[in-house]
Amino acid sequence: MRKITFLLFIASLIFASVASAGLLDKAKSYKDKVTSAREAPDTDTTVSGLKEALTVGSKNAVSFVSKTDGYFGNPEIRVPMPEKIEKHEKKLRKIGLGKDLDQFLLSMNRAAERAGPKAKDIFIDAVKAMTFQDARSIVKGGDTAATDYLRSKSFGKLAAEFRPIVASAMDEVGVTREYKKIMKRATATRIVREEDVDLDRHVTERALAGLFVMVGKEEKKIRSDPAARVTELLRQVFGK
């Protein structure tokens, strides 16, 4: 009888110990959740962090593309030939227009580089005006989720505001002059017929597309590299 009583006593101690451990684990889990909730940024902070990431990213991107060869020296964002010229490029080069084509390509990219600095304020205004209903999902989204969202919501408006700036820069570097030189020779040899090409639109859209590519790279850097989180707000939202 004493042996049975002793065994029951030991069993009760073991059960109590296990139950206690379970309660402690649950308590610790609850504490961790509470701590995590307290430390997680609220929605307003998250939205502000996203905007700051895009503001920092756009400034860095504009700085990059605005230097000499910022567009032309980067195959990923270089402004290409208009499609109507590109499809005849080989034939045009064969009749001796290679140098003119090269100069035309360079002039479009120089115009994009010259217009670049003036894109900064337009871009930042677009960032400030944006609202994120799904702010948290964007933070947890892909490496360029915020940039992709901004592009989908504001590309048209940015293009409309950026176009006259690009047009002015194109006049300064002689893009239209180079194009007309090519078309005069090309139509005379009947390789191509006279076609209207909206150069302002072409350069504007390609320049902005390249700018968004670079902003996306900057956002990706902020998400993955702590050293790129140059403000306290960025560190708070994206981690230290």
C-alpha positions in Angstrom: 0.0 0.0 0.0 2.8 2.4 0.9 4.5 1.6 -2.4 1.3 2.4 -4.4 0.9 5.6 -2.4 4.5 6.6 -3.1 4.1 6.0 -6.9 0.9 8.0 -7.0 2.8 10.8 -5.2 5.6 10.8 -7.7 3.2 10.7 -10.6 1.4 13.7 -9.2 4.6 15.6 -9.0 5.5 14.8 -12.6 2.0 15.8 -13.8 2.2 19.1 -11.9 5.7 19.8 -13.4 4.5 19.1 -16.9 1.4 21.3 -16.4 3.5 24.0 -14.9 5.9 23.9 -17.9 2.9 24.1 -20.3 1.6 27.1 -18.5 5.0 28.8 -18.6 5.3 28.1 -22.3 1.9 29.6 -22.9 2.8 32.6 -20.7 6.0 33.1 -22.6 4.2 32.8 -26.0 1.7 35.4 -24.9 4.4 37.7 -23.7 6.2 37.4 -27.0 3.1 38.2 -28.9 2.4 41.3 -26.8 6.0 42.5 -27.1 5.9 41.9 -30.8 2.6 43.8 -31.1 4.1 46.7 -29.1 7.2 46.8 -31.2 5.5 46.5 -34.6 4.9 49.9 -36.2 1.3 51.1 -36.4 -0.3 51.7 -39.8 0.4 55.4 -39.9 4.1 54.7 -39.2 4.2 52.0 -41.8 2.7 54.3 -44.4 5.2 57.0 -43.5 8.0 54.5 -43.7 6.9 53.4 -47.2 6.8 57.0 -48.4 10.1 57.7 -46.9 11.6 54.7 -48.6 10.3 55.9 -51.9 11.4 59.4 -51.3 14.9 58.3 -50.4 14.9 55.8 -53.3 13.7 58.4 -55.8 16.3 60.9 -54.8 19.1 58.4 -55.2 17.6 57.2 -58.5 17.4 60.7 -59.9 20.9 61.4 -58.8 22.1 58.3 -60.6 20.3 58.8 -63.9 21.1 62.5 -64.1 24.8 62.1 -64.4 26.6 61.7 -67.7 25.8 58.3 -69.1 23.3 57.7 -66.4 20.9 56.4 -69.0 23.2 55.9 -72.0 25.8 54.0 -70.1 23.3 51.6 -68.5 21.8 49.0 -71.0 19.0 48.2 -68.5 17.5 51.7 -68.7 19.0 53.2 -71.9 16.4 55.0 -74.0 16.2 52.9 -77.2 15.4 53.8 -80.8 11.7 54.5 -81.5 10.2 51.2 -82.9 9.5 52.7 -86.3 13.2 53.5 -86.7 14.5 50.4 -85.0 12.8 48.0 -87.4 14.7 49.6 -90.3 18.0 50.2 -88.4 20.1 47.5 -90.2 19.1 48.8 -93.7 19.8 52.4 -92.6 23.2 51.5 -91.4 24.0 49.8 -94.7 23.4 53.0 -96.6 25.8 54.9 -94.4 23.6 56.3 -91.7 25.3 54.5 -88.8 27.0 57.6 -87.4 23.7 59.6 -87.6 21.8 56.8 -85.9 24.4 56.6 -83.1 24.2 60.4 -82.6 20.4 60.2 -82.5 20.4 57.5 -79.9 23.0 59.4 -77.8 21.0 62.6 -78.0 17.8 61.0 -76.7 19.6 59.7 -73.7 21.4 63.0 -73.1 18.0 64.6 -73.1 16.7 62.1 -70.5 19.8 62.7 -68.4 19.4 66.5 -68.6 15.7 66.3 -67.7 16.4 63.9 -64.8 17.0 66.4 -62.0 13.7 68.1 -62.6 11.9 64.9 -62.1 12.8 64.7 -58.4 10.2 67.2 -57.2 7.5 65.7 -59.4 8.3 62.3 -58.2 8.4 63.2 -54.5 5.1 65.1 -54.8 3.6 61.9 -56.2 4.9 59.9 -53.3 3.5 62.4 -50.8 0.1 62.3 -52.4 -0.2 58.5 -52.5 -2.3 56.6 -49.9 -1.7 53.0 -49.0 -4.9 51.1 -48.0 -2.8 48.0 -48.0 0.3 49.4 -46.4 1.2 46.4 -44.3 0.9 44.0 -47.3 3.2 46.2 -49.3 5.8 46.2 -46.5 5.6 42.4 -46.5 5.4 42.1 -50.3 8.1 41.7 -52.9 11.3 43.6 -52.9 9.9 46.4 -55.1 6.2 46.3 -54.0 6.0 49.9 -53.1 7.7 51.1 -56.3 5.4 48.8 -58.3 2.4 50.3 -56.5 3.5 53.8 -57.1 4.2 53.1 -60.8 0.7 51.6 -61.3 -1.0 54.6 -59.7 1.0 57.5 -60.9 2.9 56.8 -64.1 0.4 58.6 -66.3 0.3 61.7 -64.2 4.1 61.8 -63.9 4.5 61.4 -67.7 2.2 64.3 -68.3 4.2 66.6 -66.0 7.6 65.3 -67.0 6.9 65.5 -70.8 7.4 69.3 -71.3 10.6 69.1 -69.3 11.9 66.3 -71.6 10.8 68.3 -74.7 12.8 71.3 -73.5 15.9 69.1 -72.9 15.4 67.5 -76.3 15.5 70.9 -78.0 18.7 71.8 -76.1 20.5 68.6 -77.2 19.1 68.5 -80.8 17.1 65.3 -80.7 14.6 66.4 -83.3 17.3 67.8 -85.5 19.1 64.4 -85.5 15.8 62.6 -86.2 15.0 64.8 -89.2 18.4 64.3 -90.6 17.9 60.5 -90.5 14.4 60.6 -91.9 15.4 62.9 -94.8 18.0 60.4 -96.1 15.9 57.4 -95.2 12.8 58.6 -97.1 14.9 59.7 -100.1 16.2 56.1 -100.5 12.7 54.8 -99.9 13.8 52.5 -97.2 11.2 54.0 -94.9 8.3 56.3 -95.7 7.8 59.5 -93.8 6.2 58.6 -90.5 5.2 60.7 -87.5 7.1 59.6 -84.4 6.1 61.2 -81.1 9.7 61.7 -79.8 8.6 63.6 -76.8 6.3 60.8 -75.7 8.9 58.1 -76.5 11.7 59.7 -74.6 9.5 60.7 -71.7 8.0 57.2 -71.2 11.3 55.4 -71.6 13.1 57.9 -69.2 10.4 57.4 -66.5 10.4 53.6 -67.0 14.2 53.7 -66.4 13.7 55.9 -63.4 11.2 53.5 -61.9 13.7 50.6 -62.4 16.3 52.5 -60.4 13.8 53.5 -57.7 12.9 49.8 -57.5 16.6 48.9 -57.0 16.8 51.5 -54.2 13.7 50.1 -52.5 15.1 46.6 -52.7 18.4 47.8 -51.2 16.5 49.5 -48.3 14.6 46.2 -47.6 17.6 44.0 -47.7 20.6 46.1 -46.6 20.4 47.7 -43.1 23.1 50.2 -44.2 20.7 51.6 -46.7 18.2 52.5 -44.0 19.5 56.0 -43.5 16.8 57.4 -41.3 15.3 56.2 -38.0 11.9 55.8 -39.6 13.3 53.5 -42.2 15.0 51.4 -39.5 11.8 51.3 -37.5 9.6 50.0 -40.3 12.1 47.8 -42.2 14.3 46.7 -39.2 17.8 47.7 -38.0 
